[in-house]
Amino acid sequence: MDCIFCKINNGEIPSEKVYEDNDVFIIRDIDPKADKHYLMIPKRHYKLISEMTEEDGAALMRGLKKIPGLADQLGLKNGYRLVINQGDDAGQSVFHLHVHILGGQALDFPDLRKK
C-alpha cells in the first residue's frame, strides 16, 4: 500500500506522534492552516466514512473522545475545530480518512460559496 499515513503508522516514514493509542495517532500537519493544526489518523486504512465498519466507527469515536483530554497539551484550551474532508470536491488530498484538529487562534468560518 502506497499510503503516506500507513507508512507513518508503520514507522517507514519518520514523524513525531504527539499522541498514540491502539486506534489512532495524532501528528502535526506539515502544511498548517491554523496556529495549531494536527491530524488524528485511524490506524486502520479506509478512505471514506462510507467505507467504515462498525468497529472502525467505534475506534474513530474513541479517538475523538480523547481530544478534549489532550486540548491543553496540544495548545487548544480555548477551543478547536474538527474537519473531515471526504472526496475530491471537499479537498481530500490523502486518501486515508483523517481528522484535522485546528486551533490555537480565533478561527473564522469562510463563506465557501464565494470563489
Helices and strands as residue ranges (DSSP letters): H 4-9, E 17-20, E 24-28, E 36-42, G 49-51, H 54-70, E 80-83, G 88-90, E 99-103
